């Protein structure tokens, strides 16, 4: 409905939700591709300190104040660049948010240690650290709100979310290949089953994800997968879930 999230003073341009749909009704839509943030864009960003500063500033604004704090003027001031510098890199608001989304998401880092229990434990600990990062919930809530109102942003968010699941997918596939869990199990459904509780706890509960929750999720996952460690499973010494 073209709802304005923030209405700053002095004619400052705002970031809107639903502005594309409103423009389509008036015949003035200007769609911009918001495809996957690929490796070439990452390489370009690495050689563009100002571009990285802009995206870092955008993440800080969302973390500190959500969408209500997100305007082009504030973004330029936080990044210490001009508005022209922002739009030279990203032609419109949607492209900026798409780049911010891809810049912000991070896949879990888990080594192949040949043991499903240890790898799942490492994955849960990694996600606990990620979701407990200051500002993570505010950013996740902001991009989720954008996704609800803008189908293109929603599709981009879904693409990025699935990309961050690759680590878990590899863990599960290795476990199947090693014969630790049944090959008849559907990996896509397993991903959703394992990710859902911790992800939504991170968004909906305005508290840090505690070690006890990680322990519980891990034990439930191991039980649901029918995994039985021939040597008996116990948490790693020195792990953050102890």
C-alpha positions as CSV (number, residue, x, y, z in Angstrom):
1,X,0.0,0.0,0.0
2,X,3.0,2.3,-0.3
3,X,3.3,2.6,3.5
4,X,6.1,5.0,4.5
5,X,8.2,3.6,7.2
6,X,9.8,6.8,8.2
7,X,9.0,10.4,7.3
8,X,12.1,12.5,8.0
9,X,12.3,16.2,7.9
10,X,14.0,18.5,5.4
11,X,12.8,16.5,2.4
12,X,15.1,13.6,3.1
13,X,14.4,10.5,0.9
14,X,12.9,7.6,2.8
15,X,13.0,3.9,2.4
16,X,9.5,2.6,1.8
17,X,7.7,-0.7,2.0
18,X,5.3,-1.6,-0.8
19,X,6.5,1.3,-3.0
20,X,6.9,-0.9,-6.0
21,X,3.3,-2.2,-5.8
22,X,2.1,1.4,-5.4
23,X,4.1,2.5,-8.5
24,X,2.7,-0.4,-10.5
25,X,-0.8,0.8,-9.9
26,X,0.0,4.2,-11.3
27,X,1.9,2.8,-14.3
28,X,5.3,4.1,-13.1
29,X,6.9,0.9,-12.0
30,X,10.7,0.7,-12.3
31,X,11.8,-2.8,-11.5
32,X,15.4,-3.6,-10.9
33,X,17.0,-7.1,-10.9
34,X,17.6,-8.4,-7.4
35,X,19.2,-11.7,-8.3
36,X,21.7,-13.7,-6.4
37,X,24.6,-11.8,-4.9
38,X,27.2,-13.9,-6.8
39,X,30.9,-14.3,-6.4
40,X,31.7,-11.6,-8.9
41,X,29.8,-9.1,-6.8
42,X,31.7,-10.2,-3.7
43,X,35.0,-9.8,-5.5
44,X,33.9,-6.3,-6.6
45,X,33.0,-5.4,-3.1
46,X,36.4,-6.6,-1.8
47,X,38.0,-4.0,-4.1
48,X,35.5,-1.3,-3.2
49,X,36.1,-0.1,0.4
50,X,33.4,2.6,0.0
51,X,30.9,0.1,-1.1
52,X,31.7,-2.2,1.8
53,X,31.5,0.8,4.2
54,X,28.0,1.6,2.9
55,X,26.8,-2.0,3.5
56,X,28.4,-2.1,6.9
57,X,26.7,1.2,7.8
58,X,23.4,-0.2,6.6
59,X,23.7,-3.2,8.8
60,X,24.5,-1.0,11.8
61,X,21.5,1.3,11.1
62,X,19.2,-1.7,10.9
63,X,20.7,-3.2,14.1
64,X,20.4,0.0,16.0
65,X,17.0,1.3,14.9
66,X,15.4,-1.1,12.4
67,X,13.6,0.2,9.3
68,X,12.5,3.4,11.0
69,X,16.1,4.6,11.2
70,X,16.9,3.6,7.6
71,X,17.0,6.6,5.2
72,X,19.4,7.5,2.4
73,X,20.6,10.5,4.4
74,X,21.3,8.6,7.5
75,X,23.0,5.8,5.5
76,X,25.2,8.3,3.7
77,X,26.1,10.0,7.0
78,X,26.9,6.7,8.8
79,X,29.1,5.5,5.9
80,X,30.6,9.0,5.4
81,X,29.8,9.1,1.7
82,X,27.4,11.1,-0.5
83,X,24.0,9.9,-1.6
84,X,25.4,9.9,-5.1
85,X,28.0,7.4,-4.1
86,X,25.3,5.1,-2.8
87,X,23.2,5.3,-5.9
88,X,26.2,4.9,-8.2
89,X,26.5,1.4,-6.8
90,X,22.9,0.5,-6.3
91,X,20.3,2.2,-8.6
92,X,17.4,2.2,-6.2
93,X,16.2,1.2,-2.7
94,X,15.4,-2.3,-3.6
95,X,18.9,-2.9,-4.9
96,X,20.4,-1.5,-1.7
97,X,18.3,-3.7,0.5
98,X,19.1,-6.7,-1.7
99,X,22.8,-6.0,-1.4
100,X,22.5,-5.5,2.4
101,X,20.7,-8.8,2.7
102,X,23.4,-10.7,0.9
103,X,26.2,-8.9,2.7
104,X,24.7,-9.7,6.1
105,X,23.9,-13.4,5.8
106,X,26.7,-15.9,6.7
107,X,26.8,-19.6,6.4
108,X,27.9,-21.8,9.3
109,X,31.5,-23.0,9.2
110,X,31.8,-26.7,10.2
111,X,34.6,-29.0,9.4
112,X,34.1,-32.6,8.1
113,X,35.2,-34.7,11.1
114,X,33.5,-37.9,10.0
115,X,31.0,-37.8,12.9
116,X,27.4,-36.6,12.6
117,X,27.0,-35.8,16.3
118,X,30.1,-33.7,16.4
119,X,29.3,-31.9,13.2
120,X,25.7,-31.1,14.3
121,X,27.1,-29.9,17.6
122,X,29.5,-27.5,15.8
123,X,26.7,-26.3,13.6
124,X,24.4,-25.5,16.5
125,X,27.2,-23.7,18.4
126,X,28.0,-21.7,15.2
127,X,24.3,-20.7,14.8
128,X,24.0,-19.8,18.5
129,X,27.0,-17.4,18.1
130,X,25.5,-15.9,14.9
131,X,22.0,-15.4,16.3
132,X,23.3,-14.0,19.6
133,X,25.3,-11.3,17.8
134,X,24.2,-7.9,19.0
135,X,21.6,-6.5,16.5
136,X,21.0,-9.8,14.7
137,X,17.3,-9.9,15.8
138,X,16.6,-6.3,14.7
139,X,18.2,-6.9,11.3
140,X,16.3,-10.2,10.8
141,X,13.0,-8.6,11.8
142,X,13.6,-5.7,9.4
143,X,14.4,-7.9,6.4
144,X,11.5,-10.2,7.2
145,X,9.2,-7.2,7.2
146,X,10.5,-6.1,3.9
147,X,10.0,-9.6,2.5
148,X,6.4,-9.6,3.5
149,X,5.6,-6.5,1.6
150,X,7.8,-6.9,-1.5
151,X,7.7,-10.2,-3.4
152,X,11.1,-9.6,-5.0
153,X,12.8,-9.0,-1.7
154,X,11.0,-12.1,-0.3
155,X,12.3,-14.2,-3.1
156,X,15.8,-12.9,-2.7
157,X,15.7,-13.5,1.1
158,X,14.6,-17.1,0.4
159,X,17.5,-17.6,-2.0
160,X,20.0,-16.3,0.5
161,X,18.4,-18.3,3.4
162,X,18.7,-21.5,1.4
163,X,22.3,-20.6,0.5
164,X,23.2,-20.4,4.2
165,X,21.7,-23.9,4.7
166,X,24.4,-25.4,2.5
167,X,26.6,-26.3,5.5
168,X,23.8,-28.3,7.2
169,X,22.9,-29.9,3.9
170,X,26.5,-31.1,3.5
171,X,26.5,-32.4,7.1
172,X,23.4,-34.5,6.5
173,X,24.6,-35.8,3.1
174,X,27.9,-36.9,4.6
175,X,26.0,-38.7,7.3
176,X,23.9,-40.5,4.7
177,X,27.0,-41.4,2.7
178,X,28.7,-42.7,5.9
179,X,25.6,-44.8,6.7
180,X,25.0,-42.9,10.0
181,X,21.4,-42.1,9.0
182,X,19.1,-43.6,6.5
183,X,19.4,-42.7,2.8
184,X,15.6,-42.6,2.6
185,X,15.5,-39.4,4.7
186,X,14.5,-36.2,2.8
187,X,17.3,-33.7,3.3
188,X,15.2,-30.7,2.4
189,X,12.7,-31.5,5.1
190,X,15.5,-32.3,7.6
191,X,17.0,-28.9,7.0
192,X,13.7,-27.2,7.8
193,X,13.2,-29.4,10.9
194,X,16.7,-28.6,12.3
195,X,16.8,-24.9,11.3
196,X,13.3,-23.9,12.2
197,X,13.4,-24.0,16.1
198,X,16.7,-22.2,16.5
199,X,16.0,-19.6,13.8
200,X,12.6,-18.6,15.1
201,X,13.8,-18.7,18.7
202,X,16.4,-16.2,17.6
203,X,13.8,-13.9,15.9
204,X,10.8,-14.3,18.3
205,X,12.4,-14.5,21.6
206,X,14.1,-11.2,22.6
207,X,16.7,-13.0,24.7
208,X,20.0,-14.7,23.9
209,X,19.8,-18.3,22.8
210,X,21.0,-20.1,25.9
211,X,23.3,-23.1,26.1
212,X,20.5,-25.3,27.5
213,X,18.4,-24.6,24.4
214,X,21.3,-25.7,22.1
215,X,21.7,-28.8,24.1
216,X,18.0,-29.6,23.9
217,X,17.8,-29.0,20.1
218,X,20.9,-31.1,19.5
219,X,19.7,-34.1,21.5
220,X,16.2,-33.9,19.9
221,X,17.8,-33.8,16.5
222,X,20.0,-36.8,17.2
223,X,17.0,-38.7,18.5
224,X,14.8,-37.7,15.6
225,X,17.4,-38.7,13.0
226,X,17.7,-42.2,14.6
227,X,21.4,-41.6,15.0
228,X,23.3,-43.9,17.3
229,X,27.0,-43.4,17.9
230,X,28.6,-46.8,18.4
231,X,30.9,-45.3,21.0
232,X,28.2,-43.4,22.8
233,X,27.6,-39.7,22.2
234,X,28.5,-36.9,24.7
235,X,29.1,-33.2,24.2
236,X,32.7,-32.1,23.3
237,X,35.0,-31.0,26.2
238,X,35.3,-27.3,26.2
239,X,32.3,-26.8,23.9
240,X,30.1,-23.7,24.5
241,X,27.1,-25.9,25.2
242,X,28.7,-27.5,28.3
